[in-house]
Amino acid sequence: MKRKRGASPEPGCLRAWAAESEALAGRWRAARRAGPRGAEAAARQQRGAFGELLLRMRGLPAALPTLPLELTVLYNSLLFVLGTSDRVIEGEAEGIRQGLLRGLQEMEAGNLPAALSLLQEAAGGLCSKGVLAQIYTCLGCCARQMGKPQTALQHLKRALQVDFQCLPALYHVAAVYQELGETDVELQALGLLYEALEKKPPSAASSSPYFLIRTELLVHTPIHTSLFRHRQPSEVKYLLAQRCLQEGRVADAVEHYLDFLAVLQEGLQQQVPLDGGSALPRVPEAFLEAASALQQDGRHRDAITVCEEVISRTNDLIPRMLQVEEGLEQPESPSPGTGLAGGLLSQKRESLHCLTWRAAAYLHQGWAWVKLGENKEAVTQFSRCLSELLRFPLCGPGAEPTGNFLVEVEVLQKIRLLSLIGRGTQFLELGKHKEALLDFHYSLQVSPGDPAAASYLVQALWKLNRKQEAAAQWQKHLAREDGQQEGQGRPFPLYLVSCVKQAAFPQRESLASSVQDYLRTTSPDPFS
C-alpha cells in the first residue's frame, strides 16, 4: 500500500488501527478484573502487541490524522514497559525518540506545508515549556525555508517567550535578521546568544507542577537535526567577528577576533567543535581574517605579528614542489585503488590549503608594510609571497585548472595577482619603473583584463614616457571593459577582501584625463 508523504492514510487503515488499539485496551481492562496474576501476564502480552501495532503504523510516513492515534499507541506501549520493567531500556527509549521525531520528518524531507500543519497541531497539545519552545523553533525554521521571514520571526520569538533557554531559537533569530539585512538586531541576537552560552546551563528540574513525567527526562532532545545543534561560545564569538568584518564594523570585528584567537591560543579545544556542522573556518583562515581586520583598523604591526604566526606554523607542511596531476580524479565507483587515490587527493588539497594560507600571510604583511611607508620591506614580503607560489605551477592564460582543485587554484591566482600589483606599486614608489612595468605585465598574464593591473600598466608606461604605448593600452583596456559583461563570479575568502581593496587603482580619473588630453593633441585634425 503506497501513499504520498504527508497525505491522509486510507480510511480502512485508520479504522483498523483504531479498532486494534481499542481491542488491546479492552483485553487489558478485562485482565485487570480477573485478578493480579492475570493482569501481570496480560501486561507482558500487551507490551508486545502495542509494539507490533506501532511498527505497522510507522511503516507509513507521518500524517496529521494518524498522529493522535500513533502517539496514543506509543503512550500505551510506554505504560506497559514501565509496568513490566524496572527501567526504560534502550530500545524503548529509541522508540520514544522516533515518535517525537515523526511533530520533524516532513520538514527534513522538504515537504514544508505538511510539516507546518503537523507542527501547528503539535503546538496545540499538552507538553512542557521546553518541548513547546522546540516546536515553535521548528515552526520558525519551516516558515523561513518557505520564504516567510516575518512569520518565522513571530514563531521564533514565541519560542523564546515560552522558554528563553531555547538557545537554538535565538541563533535562528539572528539568521533571519541577517537575511532581512537588519544587521544591528542580528548582532544583538548573537551577543545575547554568546552571553547565554557563557553562563552555566540552567537546572534540568521541572518548573511545572502539571507534568509528573516529562519527555525530556525519558529521552534526549532530538539533536540529529541541525535545527537544535548545540553551539559553542567560540562559534558565536567567531560569527560576531565575521559579521562585523563583513559589514565594515572594523573596530568591533577586531575586538571579537582577538577574543576568539585568545581561545585558540589557550588551547581550549573543548570550546572549538570539529564536526562538519560547525560555523568555524580552519584556524589559519581565522588568523588571516583577524589580520585583515587589524589592517583595516590601522593596527598594521599587529597584523604583521598575526600573519607571522600563520607563516611559522605552516613552515614544514608544504613540499618544496607541489604538482597536481590531472590523473588524480576521484573515481565515481569504488575500486581497490580508490582509497589510495582519495588519500592522495586529500593530501594534495591540504598542501594547497597550507600554501594558500602561507602565501596570503606574506601578502598581508606586504600591504601592511605599504601602509607603514616601508617600501623596501613591502617589496620583500610581496617577493616572498611570489616565491611561495612558485612551489605550485599555476595554470597560464587560456588553460583550465584541474576540476578537483578549481577553487584552490583560483584563490592562488588571485593571491599572485595581488602580490604582483602590490610589488609593482612599490617599485613605482622607489622609482624602479621598468621593474614595475614587468610586474604589471605579469599581473595581466595572470588575470587578463583586470582593471587595476591594466591601469597600473598604463601608469608605468606613462612614467617611462612611452605615452603612445600607454594610450594604446588604455584604449585596449576600455574596449575590453566595454565588451565584458558584469558577472557575479566566485566569491573569494573574506581574508582577501581588504587586499583587493588596497590593490585598486586610486587615480583612474586623473590617468584617463591625461591619456585623453594626449590623444587629442596627437590625433590629426580631419578639418585641417
C-alpha positions in Angstrom: 0.0 0.0 0.0 1.5 3.3 -1.1 0.6 6.9 -0.4 2.1 10.3 -0.8 4.2 11.7 2.0 2.0 13.8 4.3 -1.3 12.6 2.8 -4.0 11.1 4.9 -4.0 7.3 5.3 -6.7 5.3 3.7 -9.8 5.3 5.9 -9.6 1.5 6.2 -6.1 1.6 7.7 -7.0 4.2 10.3 -10.2 2.4 11.3 -8.4 -0.9 11.5 -5.6 0.5 13.7 -8.0 2.3 15.9 -10.1 -0.9 16.3 -7.0 -2.9 17.2 -5.8 -0.4 19.7 -9.2 -0.4 21.4 -9.3 -4.2 21.4 -5.9 -4.3 23.1 -7.1 -1.8 25.7 -10.3 -3.8 26.2 -8.3 -7.0 26.8 -6.2 -5.2 29.4 -9.3 -3.9 31.3 -10.7 -7.5 31.3 -7.4 -8.9 32.5 -7.3 -6.4 35.4 -10.8 -7.5 36.5 -9.6 -11.2 36.5 -7.0 -10.6 39.2 -3.3 -9.6 39.8 -1.9 -12.8 38.2 -3.9 -12.4 35.0 -3.1 -8.7 34.8 0.7 -9.4 35.1 0.6 -11.9 32.2 -1.6 -9.7 30.1 0.7 -6.8 30.6 3.6 -8.7 29.0 1.4 -9.6 26.1 0.1 -6.1 25.6 3.5 -4.7 25.7 4.5 -6.8 22.6 1.1 -6.3 20.9 1.2 -2.5 21.2 4.8 -2.5 20.0 3.9 -4.5 16.9 0.9 -2.2 16.1 3.3 0.8 16.4 5.7 -0.7 13.9 2.9 -1.3 11.4 1.7 2.3 11.8 5.3 3.6 11.3 5.5 1.7 8.1 3.8 4.7 6.5 5.1 8.3 6.7 3.6 10.5 9.5 0.3 12.2 8.6 -1.8 14.6 10.7 -4.9 12.3 11.0 -2.9 9.4 12.3 -0.5 11.1 14.7 -3.0 11.3 17.6 -3.6 7.6 17.3 0.1 6.8 16.9 1.0 8.8 19.9 -1.7 7.1 21.9 -0.3 3.7 20.9 3.2 4.9 21.8 1.9 6.2 25.2 0.1 2.9 26.0 3.2 0.9 24.9 5.3 3.0 27.3 2.9 2.4 30.2 3.3 -1.3 29.8 7.1 -1.0 29.5 7.1 0.9 32.8 4.8 -1.6 34.4 6.8 -4.7 33.4 10.4 -3.4 33.8 12.4 -1.7 36.5 13.6 0.9 33.9 13.1 2.0 30.4 15.6 0.0 28.3 17.4 1.4 25.3 15.1 0.0 22.7 12.0 1.7 24.2 13.9 4.9 24.6 14.7 4.8 20.9 11.0 4.2 20.2 10.0 7.3 22.1 12.6 9.3 20.2 11.3 8.1 16.9 7.8 9.0 18.0 8.9 12.6 18.8 10.7 12.9 15.5 7.8 11.8 13.4 5.9 16.7 15.0 10.0 16.8 12.1 10.3 14.0 9.2 8.2 16.0 6.8 10.3 19.1 7.4 13.6 17.2 6.7 12.0 15.6 3.6 11.3 19.1 2.3 7.5 18.8 2.5 7.2 22.1 4.2 3.4 22.7 4.0 2.7 19.3 5.5 5.4 19.9 8.2 3.8 23.2 9.0 0.4 21.6 9.6 1.9 18.9 11.8 3.9 21.3 13.9 0.9 23.7 14.3 -1.2 20.7 15.6 1.6 19.7 17.9 1.8 23.3 19.3 -1.8 23.0 20.4 -1.2 19.9 22.6 -0.1 19.4 26.1 3.7 19.5 26.6 6.3 21.1 28.7 7.7 24.5 28.1 11.0 23.1 26.7 9.2 20.9 24.1 6.8 23.7 23.2 9.7 26.0 22.6 11.3 23.5 20.3 8.0 23.1 18.4 7.9 26.9 17.8 11.5 26.8 16.8 10.7 24.2 14.1 7.7 26.3 13.0 10.0 29.3 12.6 12.6 27.4 10.6 9.9 25.9 8.5 8.4 29.4 7.7 11.9 30.7 7.0 12.5 27.9 4.4 9.2 28.8 2.8 10.4 32.3 2.3 8.3 33.9 5.1 10.9 35.6 7.3 8.4 37.8 9.3 6.3 34.7 10.1 9.5 32.9 11.1 10.4 35.7 13.5 6.9 35.5 15.1 7.3 31.8 15.8 10.9 32.1 17.0 10.1 35.0 19.3 7.2 32.9 20.7 9.7 30.1 21.4 11.8 32.5 23.4 8.8 33.8 25.3 7.9 30.2 26.2 11.4 29.3 27.2 14.3 31.8 27.0 16.7 29.0 27.5 15.8 27.6 24.0 19.1 29.0 22.6 18.7 27.4 19.1 15.7 29.8 18.6 17.9 32.7 19.4 20.5 31.5 16.9 17.8 31.2 14.1 16.5 34.7 15.0 19.9 36.1 14.2 20.0 34.2 10.9 16.6 35.6 9.9 17.6 39.1 10.7 20.7 38.6 8.6 18.6 37.6 5.6 16.4 40.7 6.2 19.5 43.0 6.3 18.8 44.1 9.9 22.4 44.0 11.0 22.0 45.8 14.3 19.4 43.4 15.6 21.3 40.4 14.2 24.4 41.3 16.1 22.3 42.0 19.3 20.8 38.5 19.0 24.3 36.9 18.5 25.6 38.9 21.5 22.7 37.7 23.7 23.4 34.1 22.5 27.1 34.4 23.4 26.3 35.7 26.9 23.8 32.9 27.4 26.2 30.2 26.3 28.9 31.7 28.6 26.7 31.2 31.6 26.2 27.9 33.4 23.3 25.8 31.9 20.0 26.1 33.9 18.9 23.3 36.2 17.1 20.4 34.5 14.5 20.3 37.2 10.9 20.8 36.1 9.3 24.1 36.9 5.8 23.0 36.1 3.8 21.0 38.6 1.5 19.7 35.9 3.9 17.2 34.3 4.9 14.3 36.5 6.8 12.6 33.7 8.4 14.8 31.0 9.7 13.5 27.7 13.0 15.4 28.2 13.7 13.2 31.3 12.9 10.0 29.4 14.9 10.6 26.2 17.5 13.1 25.0 16.3 16.0 22.9 16.4 15.1 19.2 19.6 16.7 18.1 20.3 14.8 14.9 18.7 17.7 13.1 20.8 20.8 12.7 17.9 22.9 14.0 18.8 22.1 17.6 22.5 21.7 17.2 24.3 22.9 20.4 26.5 25.9 19.6 29.8 26.5 21.4 30.6 30.1 22.7 33.6 30.1 20.4 31.4 29.6 17.3 29.2 32.5 18.2 32.2 34.7 19.0 33.6 34.0 15.6 30.2 34.7 13.9 30.1 38.1 15.6 33.7 38.8 14.4 32.9 37.6 10.8 29.6 39.6 10.5 31.2 42.7 11.9 34.1 42.5 9.4 31.6 41.8 6.5 29.6 44.8 7.5 32.6 47.1 7.8 32.4 47.4 11.6 36.1 47.1 11.9 36.7 48.1 15.5 34.1 45.6 16.7 35.4 42.9 14.4 38.9 43.4 15.8 37.7 43.0 19.4 35.8 39.8 18.6 38.6 38.3 16.6 41.1 38.9 19.3 38.8 37.3 21.9 38.4 34.3 19.5 42.1 34.0 18.9 42.7 34.0 22.7 40.5 31.0 23.0 42.6 29.2 20.3 45.9 30.2 21.9 44.8 29.0 25.3 44.2 25.5 23.9 40.6 25.3 25.0 39.8 22.6 22.4 36.6 21.7 24.0 35.3 25.1 23.0 36.2 24.6 19.4 33.9 22.0 17.8 35.4 19.9 15.0 32.3 18.4 13.4 31.2 19.3 9.9 28.3 21.4 11.1 30.4 24.0 12.8 30.4 27.6 11.6 34.1 27.9 12.3 36.7 28.1 9.5 40.1 26.4 9.6 42.3 28.1 12.2 44.8 29.7 9.8 41.8 31.4 8.0 40.6 32.8 11.3 44.1 34.3 11.9 44.2 35.8 8.4 40.7 37.3 8.8 41.9 38.8 12.1 44.9 40.2 10.3 42.6 41.8 7.7 40.5 43.4 10.4 43.6 44.7 12.2 44.9 46.2 9.0 41.6 48.0 8.3 41.7 49.3 11.8 45.1 50.8 11.3 47.0 48.3 13.5 49.4 47.2 10.9 52.2 45.9 13.1 49.7 43.8 15.0 48.5 42.4 11.6 52.1 41.5 10.7 52.5 39.7 14.0 49.4 37.6 13.5 50.5 36.7 10.0 53.9 35.6 11.3 52.0 33.0 13.4 50.5 31.6 10.3 53.8 31.5 8.4 55.7 29.8 11.3 53.0 27.1 11.8 52.9 26.2 8.1 56.6 26.2 7.5 57.1 22.4 7.4 53.7 21.5 6.0 54.3 22.2 2.3 56.6 20.2 0.0 59.3 22.0 -1.9 57.4 21.5 -5.2 53.7 20.7 -5.4 52.5 19.1 -8.6 48.8 18.3 -9.0 48.3 15.8 -11.8 45.1 15.6 -13.9 45.1 11.9 -13.4 44.2 12.2 -9.7 40.5 12.3 -10.4 38.2 10.7 -7.7 36.6 7.6 -9.2 32.8 7.5 -9.3 32.6 3.8 -8.3 34.7 2.2 -5.6 37.6 0.1 -6.6 40.7 -1.5 -4.9 42.7 1.7 -5.7 40.1 4.2 -4.7 41.3 4.6 -1.1 44.9 5.4 -2.3 43.7 7.9 -4.9 41.3 9.5 -2.4 44.1 9.7 0.1 46.5 11.4 -2.4 43.7 13.8 -3.4 43.1 14.8 0.2 46.8 15.2 0.8 47.3 17.4 -2.2 44.3 19.6 -1.3 45.7 20.0 2.3 49.1 21.0 0.9 47.3 23.5 -1.4 45.5 24.9 1.6 48.7 25.4 3.6 50.3 27.0 0.6 47.4 29.4 0.2 47.4 30.4 3.8 51.2 30.9 3.9 51.2 33.0 0.7 48.2 35.0 1.9 50.1 35.8 5.2 53.1 37.2 3.2 50.6 39.1 1.0 49.0 40.7 4.1 52.4 41.6 5.5 53.3 43.2 2.2 50.3 45.5 2.3 50.8 46.3 6.0 54.4 47.5 5.3 52.9 49.6 2.4 50.7 51.3 4.9 53.6 51.8 7.2 55.5 53.5 4.4 58.3 50.9 4.4 58.5 50.4 0.6 61.6 48.1 0.6 60.2 45.8 3.3 56.9 45.7 1.4 58.7 44.6 -1.8 60.5 41.9 0.3 57.2 40.4 1.6 55.5 40.5 -1.8 58.5 38.8 -3.3 58.3 36.1 -0.6 54.7 35.6 -1.4 55.5 35.1 -5.1 58.4 32.8 -4.2 56.0 30.6 -2.2 53.7 30.4 -5.2 56.5 29.0 -7.4 56.1 25.8 -5.4 52.9 25.2 -7.4 53.0 25.8 -11.2 49.7 27.8 -11.6 47.9 27.5 -14.9 48.7 30.1 -17.5 46.2 32.2 -19.5 43.7 30.1 -21.5 44.4 26.9 -19.6 41.9 25.4 -17.3 42.9 24.2 -13.8 42.1 20.7 -12.8 38.5 20.2 -11.7 39.5 18.7 -8.4 41.3 21.8 -7.3 39.5 24.6 -9.2 38.6 26.7 -6.2 42.1 26.4 -4.6 43.8 27.3 -7.9 41.5 30.4 -8.4 42.4 31.6 -4.9 46.1 31.1 -5.5 45.8 33.0 -8.8 44.1 35.9 -7.0 46.9 36.0 -4.4 49.6 36.0 -7.2 47.8 38.9 -8.9 47.5 41.0 -5.8 51.2 40.4 -4.9 52.3 41.4 -8.4 50.2 44.6 -8.2 51.5 45.3 -4.7 55.1 44.8 -5.6 54.7 46.8 -8.8 53.2 49.8 -6.9 56.2 49.8 -4.6 58.7 49.7 -7.5 56.9 52.8 -8.8 57.3 54.5 -5.4 61.0 53.6 -5.4 61.4 55.0 -9.0 62.1 51.5 -10.5 59.6 52.0 -13.3 61.0 49.1 -15.5 60.6 46.6 -12.7 57.1 47.9 -12.0 56.2 47.6 -15.7 57.3 44.0 -15.7 55.2 43.1 -12.7 52.1 44.7 -14.2 52.7 42.8 -17.4 52.9 39.6 -15.4 49.7 40.5 -13.5 47.8 40.9 -16.7 49.0 37.4 -17.8 47.7 36.0 -14.5 44.3 37.8 -14.9 43.8 39.3 -18.4 41.6 42.4 -18.3 42.0 43.1 -14.6 41.1 46.8 -14.3 43.7 47.6 -11.5 46.5 45.8 -13.3 45.6 47.4 -16.7 45.5 50.9 -15.1 48.9 50.4 -13.3 50.4 49.2 -16.6 49.3 52.4 -18.3 50.7 54.5 -15.5 54.1 52.7 -15.6 54.3 53.3 -19.4 53.4 56.9 -18.9 56.1 57.4 -16.3 58.6 55.9 -18.7 57.5 58.5 -21.2 56.2 55.7 -23.5 53.0 57.7 -23.9 51.9 56.3 -27.3 52.1 52.7 -25.9 50.3 53.9 -22.8 47.5 55.4 -24.8 47.2 52.2 -26.9 47.0 50.1 -23.8 44.3 52.4 -22.3 42.2 52.2 -25.4 42.6 48.4 -25.5 41.6 48.3 -21.8 38.5 50.4 -22.4 37.5 48.2 -25.3 37.8 45.1 -23.2 35.8 46.7 -20.4 33.0 47.6 -22.9 32.9 44.0 -24.2 32.8 42.4 -20.8 29.6 41.7 -19.0 29.3 42.3 -15.3 29.2 38.9 -13.6 29.0 37.7 -10.1 32.0 35.4 -10.2 33.1 33.2 -7.4 33.4 34.9 -4.0 36.9 34.9 -2.6 37.8 34.2 1.0 36.9 37.0 3.4 40.6 37.5 4.4 41.4 38.6 0.8 38.8 41.4 0.6 40.9 44.1 2.2 43.9 43.2 -0.1 41.6 43.5 -3.1 40.6 47.0 -1.9 44.2 48.1 -1.3 45.2 46.9 -4.8 42.5 49.0 -6.6 43.9 51.8 -8.8 43.3 55.1 -6.9 43.9 57.7 -9.7 41.7 56.3 -12.6 40.0 59.6 -13.4 43.3 61.6 -13.4 45.0 59.0 -15.6 42.1 58.9 -18.0 42.1 62.7 -18.3 45.9 62.7 -19.1 45.5 60.0 -21.7 42.6 61.7 -23.4 44.5 65.0 -23.5 47.4 63.3 -25.1 45.2 61.6 -27.7 43.5 64.9 -28.6 46.9 66.6 -29.2 48.4 63.7 -31.2 45.4 62.8 -33.3 45.3 64.6 -36.7 42.6 67.2 -37.2 40.3 65.9 -40.0 39.3 69.5 -40.9 42.8 71.0 -41.2 
